[in-house]
Amino acid sequence: MQLEFDKVKGLLLEHCRTEYARYKAQQLLIHTTKNFIEIELRQSHEYRQLLQNSIYFPNDHVLNLSKELKLLSIPGAVLTGEQLLQLRRLAESIKNIFRWFDAERKAAYPALVKLIEGTYYEKAIIEMIDDVLDEQGQVKDNASDDLHTIRMSLYRRRNELRKIFDRIISKLNKQGYLADIEESFMSGRRVVAVFAEQKRMVKGILHGESDSRRTSFIEPEETIELNNEIYSLENDERKEVLRILKGLTNDLSVYASILDLYHTIVGEYDFIRGKARLAEDMRGEYPAIVDQSSLHLVQAYHPLLFLYNQKLNKTTIPVSVELDEKNRIVVISGPNAGGKTVTLKTVGLLQMMVQSGLLVPVHPSSQFGIFKQIMIHIGDEQNLEFELSTYSSHLLNMKYFMENANGRTLFFIDELGSGSDPNLGGAFAEVILEELAKRRAYGIVTTHYLNLKVMANKTPGIINGAMAFDEKNLLPLYKLIIGKPGSSYTFSIAERIGLDKELIKRARTMVDEEHFRLDKLLNRTEQDLRDLEKKEKELHALMKENEELKKEMQQVMDKELHRQQVELLKQQNKITEDRIAYLKDMERKLKQVLIEWRKEEDKSKLIKQMQSLLFKKNEQRVVNKMQKKIESKFEQVGGEVKPGDKVMMKLNHQVGEVMELRGKRAIVKIGLLPMQVEMKDLVVVKEK
């Protein structure tokens, strides 16, 4: 109650649809077995993944069948068609769940599939029900030979009765005896409605009158025998339907235990769905679980405060806390309304939620240990039953804590030692804290007592924590700083709100000088620490900005280097292509000479051709097609290269336009691509 765990259960209850799941939410328990807790968390986490990715899971039927399943296990019981149809829906749901878990999904959702491990889908249940009932839960005509015969006879007799009634109504209508209703049913028998004053004019049995006594309902004597026969057949039909339903109920009772298990499985999936929905609301995550006494919370939110602030579009400030073997107890101090109690409640409530299998609003890197005992003392509680004062009640709780705490205990004490004389209360608080530390218990304590802050600073296993406070603006920052005690800011707050300076001065003279000096020192230390943190953040931001600029510069340099390498490769490839073309042409000509050598008797002529082909410089140079094309369009001008000139590259005979000059290089635009070229490799040209 003190940590408002019941409110969390209430929120979970709202997301549960089946009676089974709602009962589990109301009876939500805290567990101490690691495997159980991990499976519960993992199942909620996997179902939340389904919700986040809009993946359909076949548990959309809300099935509350406790009554039907109980009847099924009782010998001689008879379920109605609608009840049997509900059992069919249950079996259908299980069939769909088994089909949903194919090999891929079994691997992806191992915790969810655990619920159906060790069981099986029994197809005979649906087959047995389908043999007897239709989709509306009515017994089929062919469910038995006797029922088929009875219903055929009923069909014929009702048709016969309808024809006779049509003749009677037509006749009475002409005589003006019929009321506006004309015909109706009384006691299951078909009757005509005549005006009360004409009832003696119609032969038959009077079955009753209307409320106004203006209309009488008469069964004509021509239909009495036929109505009797139909009534008898309808009675036979009811008996046969009851006999068939009883037989089907008896046959299905063999599967009562498996159907009960199916009902539990469907309820469990609904409960898991409810936990996943709750996790969606409060941004719950799946933290690490260790089977030891420890706690490492990163960016932890109080779930109820988070939901409340979310409705108001307000920001909730997270807290980070760590309890381990070295620092088992944190003593949190600081000003009133600074967030001490909220921090304590946040840690306590999240620990209870995790150990009950609920996802919690923390950073996924958080780690929760498992504690065998969770002890809580928050607020002013008077035990009226035993007529105990606030402080007496407080001491009674502390007595229980000290007698029962051990290394697997997690305790939470708000305002330790409060309710008594400050000096005496502070002394008792120190003794209590010392005893809990000796018992190696883990916990969080909030206090204003200076002696507890001093004790925490020098006692192994205990560490100070302070709630940050903006003294300039008199605003709590709701941020926990581990490793230092906090100031109460008593006189600072008094000065800021404009309390008379003389009153403040008088109050200071009444306070022990050492006490005042230490509180002032804590005050100044906290502000210095906040300034240091601010500068550290600014430094980190600048370092991050420098790192990003460095990355951008490197990317630009890498891009330019890559572009130049690509251009160089293009030029090299062009030269290689020209050489290959030249060699291919040479090969072709040599082959032709070889063919002619075999045919020609006068070899001297061919020798001259070979010499001309291989050794004459003017003929051995093959001008490539591109060079010829360029020379046909442009002619060399020569002179100094300037921006705007048309130039030809000596290396590959490409023509472009000079965009700008950079020392011994020029930026030349070839097509759409600008590139850097040495000035000595360019020749100024103009179009012919």
DAZI-V574611 format. One record per residue. RES is the residue in three letters. PHI is phi in whole degrees, 0 to 359 (none if undefined). PSI is psi in whole degrees, -180 to 180 (none if undefined). Layout:
BEGIN
res;phi;psi
RES;PHI;PSI
RES;PHI;PSI
END
This chain:
BEGIN
res;phi;psi
MET;none;-43
GLN;296;-32
LEU;265;3
GLU;64;34
PHE;295;-30
ASP;296;-31
LYS;291;-37
VAL;296;-42
LYS;297;-38
GLY;296;-40
LEU;294;-39
LEU;295;-40
LEU;302;-37
GLU;296;-25
HIS;267;-5
CYS;267;138
ARG;254;-36
THR;273;156
GLU;299;-38
TYR;300;-50
ALA;293;-38
ARG;294;-38
TYR;295;-43
LYS;297;-38
ALA;295;-41
GLN;292;-33
GLN;259;23
LEU;304;126
LEU;243;157
ILE;267;128
HIS;251;160
THR;236;8
THR;261;123
LYS;301;-47
ASN;299;-42
PHE;296;-47
ILE;298;-44
GLU;296;-41
ILE;296;-44
GLU;300;-46
LEU;294;-42
ARG;296;-41
GLN;297;-44
SER;296;-40
HIS;296;-44
GLU;294;-40
TYR;292;-35
ARG;296;-35
GLN;298;-39
LEU;298;-44
LEU;295;-43
GLN;295;-34
ASN;263;9
SER;53;44
ILE;264;127
TYR;287;134
PHE;239;132
PRO;282;62
ASN;231;45
ASP;275;-13
HIS;281;131
VAL;267;107
LEU;242;109
ASN;247;91
LEU;242;26
SER;302;-44
LYS;296;-48
GLU;297;-42
LEU;291;-33
LYS;293;-43
LEU;298;-38
LEU;298;-30
SER;272;-2
ILE;265;122
PRO;300;135
GLY;87;-6
ALA;288;154
VAL;233;124
LEU;266;143
THR;287;169
GLY;300;-41
GLU;294;-40
GLN;295;-41
LEU;293;-35
LEU;295;-35
GLN;295;-40
LEU;296;-35
ARG;295;-40
ARG;298;-37
LEU;298;-48
ALA;296;-37
GLU;295;-40
SER;298;-44
ILE;295;-39
LYS;300;-44
ASN;295;-37
ILE;294;-45
PHE;299;-41
ARG;292;-35
TRP;297;-39
PHE;279;77
ASP;282;-178
ALA;301;-40
GLU;293;-42
ARG;286;-30
LYS;297;-38
ALA;287;-35
ALA;281;-30
TYR;232;66
PRO;296;-31
ALA;285;-39
LEU;292;-36
VAL;288;-18
LYS;302;-30
LEU;296;-27
ILE;253;3
GLU;290;138
GLY;88;-3
THR;236;-176
TYR;209;164
TYR;265;123
GLU;261;104
LYS;287;-19
ALA;297;-28
ILE;298;-50
ILE;294;-40
GLU;298;-43
MET;298;-43
ILE;290;-41
ASP;294;-27
ASP;292;-22
VAL;249;-42
LEU;251;150
ASP;269;-173
GLU;293;-21
GLN;267;1
GLY;86;11
GLN;272;144
VAL;291;131
LYS;290;153
ASP;301;-36
ASN;269;16
ALA;296;-28
SER;206;158
ASP;295;-39
ASP;295;-42
LEU;296;-38
HIS;297;-44
THR;295;-46
ILE;299;-47
ARG;291;-31
MET;293;-41
SER;295;-42
LEU;300;-42
TYR;300;-44
ARG;292;-45
ARG;294;-39
ARG;294;-37
ASN;296;-43
GLU;297;-44
LEU;297;-40
ARG;298;-42
LYS;295;-43
ILE;296;-44
PHE;296;-39
ASP;301;-40
ARG;292;-42
ILE;295;-45
ILE;295;-41
SER;299;-42
LYS;293;-49
LEU;293;-30
ASN;293;-40
LYS;294;-32
GLN;279;-10
GLY;79;22
TYR;272;-22
LEU;281;141
ALA;279;180
ASP;297;-32
ILE;288;-33
GLU;71;-60
GLU;215;161
SER;200;-173
PHE;237;132
MET;231;124
SER;55;34
GLY;81;7
ARG;244;145
ARG;280;129
VAL;227;162
VAL;257;150
ALA;256;114
VAL;240;159
PHE;297;140
ALA;304;-37
GLU;289;-12
GLN;253;7
LYS;296;-29
ARG;284;-12
MET;277;-12
VAL;247;121
LYS;282;134
GLY;156;-164
ILE;257;128
LEU;280;120
HIS;260;-15
GLY;159;179
GLU;229;162
SER;285;167
ASP;299;-32
SER;276;-6
ARG;63;16
ARG;269;-17
THR;235;135
SER;246;144
PHE;249;115
ILE;237;137
GLU;266;111
PRO;300;145
GLU;295;-24
GLU;292;-21
THR;251;-1
ILE;300;-49
GLU;297;-42
LEU;292;-39
ASN;297;-40
ASN;299;-44
GLU;295;-42
ILE;295;-42
TYR;300;-41
SER;294;-41
LEU;294;-39
GLU;296;-37
ASN;295;-41
ASP;296;-38
GLU;297;-45
ARG;300;-43
LYS;297;-42
GLU;291;-40
VAL;298;-42
LEU;297;-42
ARG;298;-40
ILE;292;-45
LEU;296;-38
LYS;296;-41
GLY;295;-42
LEU;294;-41
THR;299;-43
ASN;296;-42
ASP;295;-39
LEU;285;-20
SER;299;-22
VAL;299;-31
TYR;259;19
ALA;301;-43
SER;291;-40
ILE;290;-36
LEU;293;-37
ASP;297;-40
LEU;294;-42
TYR;302;-42
HIS;297;-40
THR;295;-42
ILE;298;-46
VAL;298;-40
GLY;295;-40
GLU;297;-42
TYR;295;-35
ASP;292;-38
PHE;295;-43
ILE;296;-41
ARG;299;-43
GLY;300;-43
LYS;295;-38
ALA;292;-39
ARG;297;-42
LEU;297;-41
ALA;297;-37
GLU;298;-43
ASP;299;-44
MET;254;15
ARG;56;46
GLY;290;143
GLU;237;167
TYR;259;98
PRO;278;172
ALA;282;146
ILE;239;132
VAL;233;142
ASP;273;66
GLN;201;171
SER;274;104
SER;192;166
LEU;204;127
HIS;220;93
LEU;260;129
VAL;242;123
GLN;50;58
ALA;270;134
TYR;250;145
HIS;287;116
PRO;300;-42
LEU;289;-40
LEU;294;-39
PHE;299;-47
LEU;295;-39
TYR;295;-48
ASN;294;-32
GLN;298;-40
LYS;296;-31
LEU;266;5
ASN;58;38
LYS;253;153
THR;274;136
THR;256;130
ILE;268;125
PRO;282;166
VAL;232;148
SER;238;127
VAL;222;146
GLU;223;128
LEU;239;126
ASP;218;-174
GLU;301;-35
LYS;284;-44
ASN;238;90
ARG;274;-30
ILE;235;132
VAL;250;125
VAL;260;110
ILE;263;126
SER;234;172
GLY;144;-179
PRO;290;162
ASN;297;149
ALA;60;25
GLY;264;-5
GLY;107;11
LYS;297;-52
THR;293;-39
VAL;298;-41
THR;298;-46
LEU;300;-46
LYS;293;-34
THR;300;-50
VAL;296;-46
GLY;297;-46
LEU;293;-42
LEU;296;-38
GLN;297;-42
MET;295;-40
MET;295;-44
VAL;298;-45
GLN;287;-6
SER;255;6
GLY;89;21
LEU;257;140
LEU;291;147
VAL;233;151
PRO;283;81
VAL;223;169
HIS;291;140
PRO;303;-20
SER;283;-4
SER;295;155
GLN;224;129
PHE;248;132
GLY;275;177
ILE;244;123
PHE;251;140
LYS;280;-25
GLN;226;138
ILE;236;114
MET;250;137
ILE;225;133
HIS;219;107
ILE;229;134
GLY;81;177
ASP;274;113
GLU;238;121
GLN;257;130
ASN;273;93
LEU;291;-29
GLU;298;-40
PHE;256;12
GLU;53;47
LEU;260;145
SER;286;172
THR;303;-47
TYR;290;-36
SER;297;-43
SER;297;-40
HIS;299;-47
LEU;294;-35
LEU;297;-43
ASN;295;-42
MET;295;-33
LYS;298;-45
TYR;297;-43
PHE;303;-50
MET;293;-32
GLU;281;-27
ASN;245;-11
ALA;291;148
ASN;209;-169
GLY;292;-10
ARG;248;26
THR;254;137
LEU;241;118
PHE;241;155
PHE;224;119
ILE;233;119
ASP;265;125
GLU;57;63
LEU;301;129
GLY;87;0
SER;288;162
GLY;95;3
SER;222;-178
ASP;304;130
PRO;308;-43
ASN;291;-47
LEU;290;-43
GLY;298;-41
GLY;297;-38
ALA;294;-46
PHE;297;-40
ALA;300;-40
GLU;294;-41
VAL;296;-44
ILE;298;-47
LEU;296;-39
GLU;296;-40
GLU;292;-42
LEU;295;-36
ALA;294;-39
LYS;297;-36
ARG;280;3
ARG;60;29
ALA;284;160
TYR;250;145
GLY;181;176
ILE;232;132
VAL;233;137
THR;251;146
THR;199;162
HIS;247;-7
TYR;290;127
LEU;293;-37
ASN;295;-29
LEU;288;-35
LYS;295;-42
VAL;294;-43
MET;299;-44
ALA;299;-29
ASN;284;-21
LYS;240;-5
THR;263;125
PRO;300;136
GLY;92;-12
ILE;242;140
ILE;223;148
ASN;279;153
GLY;216;143
ALA;232;141
MET;273;120
ALA;297;147
PHE;215;133
ASP;272;99
GLU;294;-33
LYS;296;-45
ASN;259;3
LEU;55;46
LEU;235;133
PRO;289;144
LEU;259;-6
TYR;54;35
LYS;239;129
LEU;271;128
ILE;247;115
ILE;273;139
GLY;111;-9
LYS;216;148
PRO;282;161
GLY;251;152
SER;276;150
SER;277;-13
TYR;56;31
THR;300;-53
PHE;285;-32
SER;297;-45
ILE;295;-41
ALA;299;-42
GLU;294;-43
ARG;293;-34
ILE;276;0
GLY;88;25
LEU;294;145
ASP;308;129
LYS;298;-33
GLU;295;-39
LEU;295;-42
ILE;297;-41
LYS;296;-44
ARG;297;-39
ALA;296;-38
ARG;295;-37
THR;292;-23
MET;277;-12
VAL;266;142
ASP;306;131
GLU;301;-42
GLU;295;-40
HIS;299;-47
PHE;296;-42
ARG;297;-41
LEU;293;-42
ASP;297;-38
LYS;293;-39
LEU;296;-42
LEU;298;-42
ASN;303;-53
ARG;295;-40
THR;298;-42
GLU;296;-42
GLN;293;-40
ASP;298;-40
LEU;295;-39
ARG;294;-40
ASP;297;-41
LEU;295;-42
GLU;297;-39
LYS;297;-45
LYS;294;-37
GLU;296;-41
LYS;297;-43
GLU;298;-41
LEU;296;-43
HIS;297;-38
ALA;296;-43
LEU;295;-42
MET;298;-40
LYS;295;-42
GLU;296;-43
ASN;298;-40
GLU;296;-40
GLU;293;-41
LEU;297;-40
LYS;298;-42
LYS;296;-44
GLU;299;-44
MET;298;-42
GLN;296;-39
GLN;297;-42
VAL;297;-45
MET;296;-43
ASP;296;-39
LYS;295;-43
GLU;294;-43
LEU;298;-43
HIS;298;-42
ARG;299;-44
GLN;295;-39
GLN;295;-40
VAL;297;-43
GLU;296;-41
LEU;298;-42
LEU;296;-38
LYS;300;-46
GLN;296;-43
GLN;296;-40
ASN;296;-36
LYS;296;-43
ILE;296;-43
THR;298;-41
GLU;298;-41
ASP;297;-42
ARG;295;-41
ILE;297;-43
ALA;298;-42
TYR;298;-46
LEU;294;-39
LYS;297;-42
ASP;296;-42
MET;297;-43
GLU;298;-43
ARG;299;-43
LYS;292;-38
LEU;295;-40
LYS;299;-40
GLN;296;-42
VAL;297;-39
LEU;297;-40
ILE;296;-44
GLU;291;-30
TRP;301;-41
ARG;291;-31
LYS;271;-40
GLU;281;132
GLU;277;-36
ASP;276;98
LYS;283;-20
SER;297;-37
LYS;296;-42
LEU;291;-34
ILE;296;-40
LYS;297;-41
GLN;297;-41
MET;294;-40
GLN;297;-42
SER;297;-39
LEU;288;-39
LEU;263;-31
PHE;243;-17
LYS;277;121
LYS;297;-42
ASN;296;-30
GLU;265;-22
GLN;282;-19
ARG;279;119
VAL;259;119
VAL;276;121
ASN;289;164
LYS;298;-38
MET;296;-40
GLN;297;-44
LYS;298;-40
LYS;294;-42
ILE;296;-45
GLU;292;-23
SER;284;-23
LYS;258;-31
PHE;235;155
GLU;230;146
GLN;289;137
VAL;253;-38
GLY;80;-174
GLY;95;-176
GLU;283;139
VAL;281;131
LYS;228;157
PRO;303;136
GLY;96;-16
ASP;290;149
LYS;275;129
VAL;227;154
MET;243;136
MET;278;125
LYS;298;-31
LEU;289;-45
ASN;233;8
HIS;63;23
GLN;279;145
VAL;249;136
GLY;211;-174
GLU;243;135
VAL;284;123
MET;268;-44
GLU;200;163
LEU;251;138
ARG;228;85
GLY;66;-122
LYS;273;7
ARG;240;158
ALA;232;143
ILE;269;112
VAL;248;131
LYS;267;112
ILE;255;109
GLY;67;-118
LEU;257;-4
LEU;257;117
PRO;279;142
MET;213;155
GLN;269;133
VAL;224;142
GLU;297;139
MET;300;-35
LYS;291;-16
ASP;266;10
LEU;244;148
VAL;230;131
VAL;286;133
VAL;229;167
LYS;218;157
GLU;288;142
LYS;287;none
END
